[in-house]
Amino acid sequence: MTDFPDFVVTMSFDKIDEERITVAFTIALAALTKGQRTAILLMLDGVRVATTGYGDDIDIGDPFMPLTDIIETFLDQGGAILACGACMEFKGILPAELMEQIQVVSAGDVVDLLTNARGSLQFN
């Protein structure tokens, strides 16, 4: 990975904490709309959010958009969603189960992402 984002949001939760998922993606979208090249990095249980259909029913209500709308807007505006490959393997998630635009990254990629980002926020 050579095209590093300016801002990285790290998120490690699945449906056990829909609020954290929603807020993490909302902040990533806000960074993107402020002109920051932004990525959200899904690790641990968070990699489940990268699977097709997983977040379709996540909607915590106002003032937040439903998760699927946030993700669609984020990707349409050039954001990147990255999933930890080792975490996926550990959770039994196959690459074929991922949404179309998800990028799988290695532990070394994670180090490079965070080292080269100008800012980061962790939801762990």
NORSUL-V339753 format. One record per helix or strand of 2 or more residues. SS is the DSSP state (helix for helix, strand for strand). FROM is the first residue (numbers start at 1). TO is the last residue. Records with the same first field share a line. If there is no record, write none. Layout:
BEGIN
SS = FROM-TO  FROM-TO
END
This chain:
BEGIN
strand = 7-11  38-42  80-84  103-105  119-123
helix = 15-33  44-50  67-76  85-91  95-97  107-116
END
